[in-house]
Amino acid sequence: MDIPFDVSNIIIETPRLTLRPFEAADLTDFFAYASVPGVGEMAGWPHHKTMEESRRILNRFLSEKKNFALFHKTDNKVIGSLGLHSSWTSRSDKYMNLKAKEIGYV
């Protein structure tokens, strides 16, 4: 069973990072890390080839409200993302009654 989740009003602070909702202004930082060969591939998606590709995906992040931007305080930039996604358990007869999410991060 999937759990509804919305990151739009959640901010989590650590000494080094802020986990916060993505903003349209994060596009340049998003493309900077998402276009590095090997980064996306380790998370299960191909690295971004163009800024426009990153813009489309960022717009989806903004509308779905399921992905945090990992904001590095010292560098003052977004260096990654953390998303909450539907779990495989919702597709399994044995586990579909469990409330579960999967965490994906880059």
ROVEXPA-82601 format. One record per atom (N, C-alpha, C): residue number from 1; residue in one letter; atom name; x, y, z. Coordinates in steps of 0.05 Angstrom, whole numbers, plus 5000, padded with zeros to 4 digits. Each point is the difference from the previous one (the first is absolute). Layout:
ATOM_NUM_a_CA_X_Y_Z
...
END
This chain:
ATOM_1_m_N_5017_4977_5000
ATOM_1_m_CA_4983_5023_5000
ATOM_1_m_C_5018_5025_5000
ATOM_2_d_N_4995_5017_4982
ATOM_2_d_CA_5017_5024_4998
ATOM_2_d_C_4991_5020_5021
ATOM_3_i_N_5018_5017_5008
ATOM_3_i_CA_4995_5020_5020
ATOM_3_i_C_5002_5027_4986
ATOM_4_p_N_4979_5017_5001
ATOM_4_p_CA_5002_5027_4989
ATOM_4_p_C_5021_5016_5015
ATOM_5_f_N_5016_5015_4985
ATOM_5_f_CA_5022_5015_5012
ATOM_5_f_C_5005_5025_4984
ATOM_6_d_N_5003_5023_5013
ATOM_6_d_CA_5004_5025_4987
ATOM_6_d_C_5023_5015_5015
ATOM_7_v_N_5022_5005_4986
ATOM_7_v_CA_5023_5013_5012
ATOM_7_v_C_4999_5031_4999
ATOM_8_s_N_4979_5011_4989
ATOM_8_s_CA_4999_5029_4994
ATOM_8_s_C_5002_5017_5025
ATOM_9_n_N_4994_4990_5024
ATOM_9_n_CA_5001_5017_5024
ATOM_9_n_C_5019_4987_5021
ATOM_10_i_N_5019_4984_4991
ATOM_10_i_CA_5018_4986_5018
ATOM_10_i_C_5029_5010_4995
ATOM_11_i_N_5013_5008_5021
ATOM_11_i_CA_5028_5007_4999
ATOM_11_i_C_5014_4985_5023
ATOM_12_i_N_5022_4986_4993
ATOM_12_i_CA_5015_4985_5019
ATOM_12_i_C_5029_5011_5000
ATOM_13_e_N_5009_5008_5023
ATOM_13_e_CA_5027_5012_5003
ATOM_13_e_C_5019_4981_5013
ATOM_14_t_N_5024_4999_4990
ATOM_14_t_CA_5023_4987_5013
ATOM_14_t_C_5022_5021_5002
ATOM_15_p_N_5021_4995_5014
ATOM_15_p_CA_5022_5020_5000
ATOM_15_p_C_5010_5007_4973
ATOM_16_r_N_5000_4981_4981
ATOM_16_r_CA_5012_5005_4974
ATOM_16_r_C_4980_5004_4978
ATOM_17_l_N_4976_4988_5002
ATOM_17_l_CA_4981_5000_4978
ATOM_17_l_C_4972_5010_5009
ATOM_18_t_N_4986_5010_4981
ATOM_18_t_CA_4971_5005_5003
ATOM_18_t_C_4986_4983_4979
ATOM_19_l_N_4981_4984_5009
ATOM_19_l_CA_4982_4986_4982
ATOM_19_l_C_4975_5017_4998
ATOM_20_r_N_4994_5008_4976
ATOM_20_r_CA_4978_5018_4995
ATOM_20_r_C_4987_4994_4974
ATOM_21_p_N_4976_5010_4995
ATOM_21_p_CA_4988_4996_4974
ATOM_21_p_C_5017_5013_4978
ATOM_22_f_N_5000_4989_4977
ATOM_22_f_CA_5013_5012_4977
ATOM_22_f_C_4987_5026_4993
ATOM_23_e_N_5015_5018_4988
ATOM_23_e_CA_4990_5026_4990
ATOM_23_e_C_5008_5003_4970
ATOM_24_a_N_4985_5015_4985
ATOM_24_a_CA_5007_5004_4972
ATOM_24_a_C_5029_5011_4997
ATOM_25_a_N_5009_5016_5019
ATOM_25_a_CA_5026_5012_5000
ATOM_25_a_C_5023_4980_5003
ATOM_26_d_N_4993_4975_5007
ATOM_26_d_CA_5020_4979_5003
ATOM_26_d_C_5009_4987_4974
ATOM_27_l_N_4990_5009_4978
ATOM_27_l_CA_5005_4987_4974
ATOM_27_l_C_5030_4997_4994
ATOM_28_t_N_5015_5021_5003
ATOM_28_t_CA_5029_4999_4993
ATOM_28_t_C_5015_4980_5018
ATOM_29_d_N_4994_5000_5026
ATOM_29_d_CA_5013_4981_5018
ATOM_29_d_C_4991_4972_4994
ATOM_30_f_N_4974_4996_4994
ATOM_30_f_CA_4989_4974_4994
ATOM_30_f_C_5014_4988_4975
ATOM_31_f_N_5002_5016_4979
ATOM_31_f_CA_5014_4991_4976
ATOM_31_f_C_5029_4993_5006
ATOM_32_a_N_5013_5017_5017
ATOM_32_a_CA_5028_4996_5005
ATOM_32_a_C_5006_4972_5012
ATOM_33_y_N_4984_4990_5018
ATOM_33_y_CA_5005_4973_5011
ATOM_33_y_C_4987_4979_4983
ATOM_34_a_N_4977_5005_4989
ATOM_34_a_CA_4985_4979_4985
ATOM_34_a_C_5012_4994_4973
ATOM_35_s_N_5018_5017_4990
ATOM_35_s_CA_5012_4996_4974
ATOM_35_s_C_5027_4986_5002
ATOM_36_v_N_5009_4994_5023
ATOM_36_v_CA_5026_4986_5004
ATOM_36_v_C_4997_4971_4993
ATOM_37_p_N_5014_4990_4980
ATOM_37_p_CA_4998_4971_4993
ATOM_37_p_C_5006_4983_5025
ATOM_38_g_N_4982_4980_5004
ATOM_38_g_CA_5003_4982_5022
ATOM_38_g_C_4984_5007_5025
ATOM_39_v_N_4993_5025_5003
ATOM_39_v_CA_4985_5008_5024
ATOM_39_v_C_4971_4989_4998
ATOM_40_g_N_4986_5007_4979
ATOM_40_g_CA_4973_4990_4996
ATOM_40_g_C_4999_4970_4997
ATOM_41_e_N_5019_4990_4986
ATOM_41_e_CA_5001_4971_4995
ATOM_41_e_C_5001_4984_5026
ATOM_42_m_N_5014_5010_5020
ATOM_42_m_CA_5001_4986_5026
ATOM_42_m_C_4973_5001_5014
ATOM_43_a_N_4983_5019_4993
ATOM_43_a_CA_4973_5002_5012
ATOM_43_a_C_4979_4988_4982
ATOM_44_g_N_5008_4989_4977
ATOM_44_g_CA_4980_4986_4983
ATOM_44_g_C_4989_5017_4977
ATOM_45_w_N_5011_5024_4995
ATOM_45_w_CA_4991_5016_4977
ATOM_45_w_C_5024_5011_4985
ATOM_46_p_N_4997_5005_4974
ATOM_46_p_CA_5022_5010_4984
ATOM_46_p_C_5007_5029_5007
ATOM_47_h_N_5025_5007_5000
ATOM_47_h_CA_5008_5027_5006
ATOM_47_h_C_4987_5019_4979
ATOM_48_h_N_4995_5025_5009
ATOM_48_h_CA_4987_5019_4982
ATOM_48_h_C_5019_5010_4979
ATOM_49_k_N_4990_5002_4976
ATOM_49_k_CA_5016_5009_4977
ATOM_49_k_C_4997_5030_4994
ATOM_50_t_N_4977_5011_5007
ATOM_50_t_CA_4995_5028_4994
ATOM_50_t_C_4987_5014_5024
ATOM_51_m_N_5003_5026_5000
ATOM_51_m_CA_4986_5016_5021
ATOM_51_m_C_4970_4998_4997
ATOM_52_e_N_4990_4997_4976
ATOM_52_e_CA_4971_4997_4995
ATOM_52_e_C_4990_4974_5013
ATOM_53_e_N_5016_4979_4998
ATOM_53_e_CA_4992_4975_5012
ATOM_53_e_C_4998_5003_5031
ATOM_54_s_N_5020_5014_5011
ATOM_54_s_CA_4999_5006_5029
ATOM_54_s_C_4976_5017_5007
ATOM_55_r_N_4993_5019_4983
ATOM_55_r_CA_4977_5018_5005
ATOM_55_r_C_4974_4984_5001
ATOM_56_r_N_4997_4981_4981
ATOM_56_r_CA_4976_4983_4999
ATOM_56_r_C_4997_4984_5026
ATOM_57_i_N_5023_4988_5008
ATOM_57_i_CA_4999_4983_5024
ATOM_57_i_C_4996_5017_5025
ATOM_58_l_N_5013_5023_5002
ATOM_58_l_CA_4996_5018_5022
ATOM_58_l_C_4971_5009_5002
ATOM_59_n_N_4988_5006_4977
ATOM_59_n_CA_4971_5008_5000
ATOM_59_n_C_4983_4977_5011
ATOM_60_r_N_5007_4975_4993
ATOM_60_r_CA_4985_4977_5011
ATOM_60_r_C_5004_4998_5030
ATOM_61_f_N_5025_5004_5009
ATOM_61_f_CA_5005_5001_5029
ATOM_61_f_C_4983_5021_5014
ATOM_62_l_N_4998_5023_4988
ATOM_62_l_CA_4985_5022_5012
ATOM_62_l_C_4970_4993_5001
ATOM_63_s_N_4990_4987_4980
ATOM_63_s_CA_4971_4994_5000
ATOM_63_s_C_4993_4975_5017
ATOM_64_e_N_5018_4980_5000
ATOM_64_e_CA_4995_4976_5016
ATOM_64_e_C_5003_5004_5030
ATOM_65_k_N_5019_5018_5008
ATOM_65_k_CA_5005_5006_5028
ATOM_65_k_C_5009_4975_5016
ATOM_66_k_N_5017_4984_4988
ATOM_66_k_CA_5009_4975_5013
ATOM_66_k_C_5031_5000_5002
ATOM_67_n_N_5013_5021_4992
ATOM_67_n_CA_5030_5001_5000
ATOM_67_n_C_5011_5024_5015
ATOM_68_f_N_5019_4994_5018
ATOM_68_f_CA_5014_5021_5014
ATOM_68_f_C_5025_5008_4984
ATOM_69_a_N_5007_5025_5000
ATOM_69_a_CA_5026_5010_4991
ATOM_69_a_C_5019_4998_5024
ATOM_70_l_N_5024_4989_4995
ATOM_70_l_CA_5020_4999_5021
ATOM_70_l_C_5018_5025_4996
ATOM_71_f_N_4996_5019_5017
ATOM_71_f_CA_5013_5026_4998
ATOM_71_f_C_5024_5001_5018
ATOM_72_h_N_5024_5003_4989
ATOM_72_h_CA_5025_5001_5015
ATOM_72_h_C_5004_5028_5010
ATOM_73_k_N_5000_5004_5026
ATOM_73_k_CA_5001_5027_5012
ATOM_73_k_C_5026_5015_4994
ATOM_74_t_N_5022_4986_5002
ATOM_74_t_CA_5026_5014_4996
ATOM_74_t_C_5003_5009_4971
ATOM_75_d_N_4993_4983_4981
ATOM_75_d_CA_5003_5007_4972
ATOM_75_d_C_4976_5016_4989
ATOM_76_n_N_4978_5001_5016
ATOM_76_n_CA_4976_5015_4992
ATOM_76_n_C_4989_4990_4973
ATOM_77_k_N_4999_4973_4997
ATOM_77_k_CA_4989_4989_4976
ATOM_77_k_C_4987_4973_5005
ATOM_78_v_N_4983_4992_4981
ATOM_78_v_CA_4987_4974_5001
ATOM_78_v_C_5020_4980_4989
ATOM_79_i_N_5005_4979_5016
ATOM_79_i_CA_5020_4980_4992
ATOM_79_i_C_4988_4972_4996
ATOM_80_g_N_4974_4997_5004
ATOM_80_g_CA_4987_4974_4996
ATOM_80_g_C_4971_5002_5006
ATOM_81_s_N_4987_4976_5000
ATOM_81_s_CA_4972_4998_5005
ATOM_81_s_C_4994_4975_5016
ATOM_82_l_N_4977_5001_5013
ATOM_82_l_CA_4990_4977_5015
ATOM_82_l_C_4970_4999_4994
ATOM_83_g_N_4991_4977_4990
ATOM_83_g_CA_4972_4997_4992
ATOM_83_g_C_4987_4977_5015
ATOM_84_l_N_4974_5003_5005
ATOM_84_l_CA_4984_4980_5012
ATOM_84_l_C_4981_4989_4978
ATOM_85_h_N_5003_4974_4995
ATOM_85_h_CA_4987_4987_4977
ATOM_85_h_C_4982_4977_5009
ATOM_86_s_N_4982_4993_4983
ATOM_86_s_CA_4983_4976_5005
ATOM_86_s_C_5018_4976_5003
ATOM_87_s_N_4993_4983_5019
ATOM_87_s_CA_5016_4976_5005
ATOM_87_s_C_4990_4976_4983
ATOM_88_w_N_5018_4982_4995
ATOM_88_w_CA_4994_4975_4987
ATOM_88_w_C_4979_4984_5016
ATOM_89_t_N_4997_5005_5026
ATOM_89_t_CA_4981_4986_5016
ATOM_89_t_C_4971_5004_4991
ATOM_90_s_N_4995_5023_4988
ATOM_90_s_CA_4972_5005_4991
ATOM_90_s_C_4993_4983_4975
ATOM_91_r_N_5020_4987_4988
ATOM_91_r_CA_4995_4983_4977
ATOM_91_r_C_5001_4970_5007
ATOM_92_s_N_5002_4994_5025
ATOM_92_s_CA_5002_4973_5009
ATOM_92_s_C_4976_4992_5017
ATOM_93_d_N_4987_4978_4992
ATOM_93_d_CA_4976_4991_5015
ATOM_93_d_C_5007_4996_5029
ATOM_94_k_N_5023_4990_5006
ATOM_94_k_CA_5008_4993_5027
ATOM_94_k_C_5003_5025_5017
ATOM_95_y_N_5010_5022_4988
ATOM_95_y_CA_5008_5024_5016
ATOM_95_y_C_4983_5024_4994
ATOM_96_m_N_4980_4999_4982
ATOM_96_m_CA_4986_5024_4991
ATOM_96_m_C_4985_5014_5023
ATOM_97_n_N_4995_4988_5022
ATOM_97_n_CA_4986_5013_5022
ATOM_97_n_C_5019_5016_5018
ATOM_98_l_N_5026_4997_4996
ATOM_98_l_CA_5019_5015_5016
ATOM_98_l_C_5001_5029_4990
ATOM_99_k_N_5004_5018_5018
ATOM_99_k_CA_5005_5028_4992
ATOM_99_k_C_5030_5003_4997
ATOM_100_a_N_5009_5007_4975
ATOM_100_a_CA_5029_5001_4995
ATOM_100_a_C_5007_5021_4979
ATOM_101_k_N_5024_5010_5002
ATOM_101_k_CA_5012_5018_4980
ATOM_101_k_C_5028_4990_4995
ATOM_102_e_N_5011_5005_4976
ATOM_102_e_CA_5028_4996_4995
ATOM_102_e_C_5014_5027_4999
ATOM_103_i_N_5024_5001_5009
ATOM_103_i_CA_5016_5024_4999
ATOM_103_i_C_5021_4997_4978
ATOM_104_g_N_5000_5019_4983
ATOM_104_g_CA_5021_5002_4979
ATOM_104_g_C_5016_5025_5004
ATOM_105_y_N_5026_4999_4996
ATOM_105_y_CA_5016_5024_5005
ATOM_105_y_C_5024_5001_4981
ATOM_106_v_N_5009_5024_4995
ATOM_106_v_CA_5024_5006_4984
ATOM_106_v_C_5015_5021_5014
END
